[in-house]
């Protein structure tokens, strides 16, 4: 190699693109997942308490549930979800009051579904991608207090 020969800049640019490409793969992968994700609204019912939030459904067949209530307990619940088949999966639900449950979900469309499970405190139900009137068919009515 002749040290006096001018350096070919194309090699440097190609190497830089390769390094940037390799170091950015994880970030690019995360961005693609985020851009391809769906975020339908969710209604979660725990011990008769309604919590509103969202379900994030990612192209990699995972996602998350996040829901909150303005009052009462539990006040917030969240959990990861994963698909176990093409139209079904599980949500590992955890709430701020210690309620925990594994919910089994089924998709009705690509962004609409329902889930059921049970905690040590009672039944848990979830709907996502539905308006209130449609979701009502999948949620249980809160218990009515007995008259004295």
N, C-alpha and C positions, 0 to 999 in steps of 0.2 A: 504494500500500500504506500502510495506516495503522500507524505505529510503535507506537501505543498499544493496538492491537487484540491480544487475547491470542493467543499462538502455538498452532497446532494441533499437539499432541503426536503425532498419528498420522503426520504427515509425517516427523518425526524417527525414530520407531520403524521405519517402513518403510525409510527410508534406511539406518538401522543394520543391519537385516536384510539388505538388498541388499549392503552393503559386506562384512559378515561372510560372506555367502554366496559372494561373488566371491573373497574372499581365502582362503576355506576349500575352494575347489573342488579344488585339487591335493591337499590333505590328505584330503578326502573320497574322491576318486578312488583314492588309495593305500589308504585303509581298505577300500573296497569290494573292491579287488583282493585285499588280504590276507584279508579275511573269506571271499571266494569261492574262495580257493586251496585246492588239495588238496596234501597232503604225504605221499605214500606212501613207505614205507621202500625203500631201494635197496641193491643189492649190486653193487659195481664190482670187476672183475678186471683188473688191470694187471700184466703180466709174471708171472702166476701168483700175485700178491699180492692178497688179498681186503681190500677196504675197505668199510665199512658206513656208510650215511648216509641222506640223504633227497633226493628230487626234489620240487621245488615246481612245481606246474602251475597257472598263473594263467589267469583267464578271458580275458585279453587275448592268449592264445596264445603266451605266453613262459613262462619259468621258470628255475630254477637246479638244478644238481646240486652237492651237497656231501657228501664222503665222507672218512673217516679210518680209519687202521689203528693198532693199539696198538704195533706193532713193524714192522721191515723198511722197505723202500723200494719204492714211494713211501709216505710216511706220510699225505699228504693230497692230495686232488684236488678241483677245483671247476670250474664253468663254467656259462655261460648256455646256455639252450636256446631254440629257437624252432621253431614248427611251419612246415612247408613245404607241407602239405596237411592235410586233416581228420584223418588218422590217422598222419601221419609228420612227422619233423622232424630237427633236428640239434642235437648238444651240442658246444660248443667246449671240450674238456677240457684243463685245465692242472694239472699235478701239481708238488709241491714238489721233486722230483728232476729236473725239466726235461722230463719226459715230456709230450708234447702230441699230441692226436689229435682228429679230427673224427669223432664217432660218429653214425651214422644210426639213428634210433629208429623203432619202429613200436608203435602202441598196440594192445593186445588188448581192453581195455575203456577207460573214461574215465580210470581211474587205474592201469592195469596195462600194462606194456610191456617191451620189450627193445631193446638197441642193440648195434651192433658197429662197430668201427673198427680202425685200425692206427696204431701210433706207430713211430718209428724204433727202438724197443726191442722191438717185438713186438705181438701182437694185444691188443685191449682189448674187454671185454664188460661190459654193464650190464643189470641187471634192476631193475624197480621195481614195487612193489605185489604182490610175490609172497613166499610163504613159501620157506624154504630148499629144500624138496624139489621144489617146482615150478620154482624158479630154476635148479636144477642142470641141467635140460634145456637151458638157454640159455647156461650157462657152461661153459668148457672145463676139463677136469681139469688141475691143475698138472703140469708136466713131471716125470717120474720120473728121478732121478739114475741114471746107469749104474753098474753094479756094477764095482769095480776088478778 
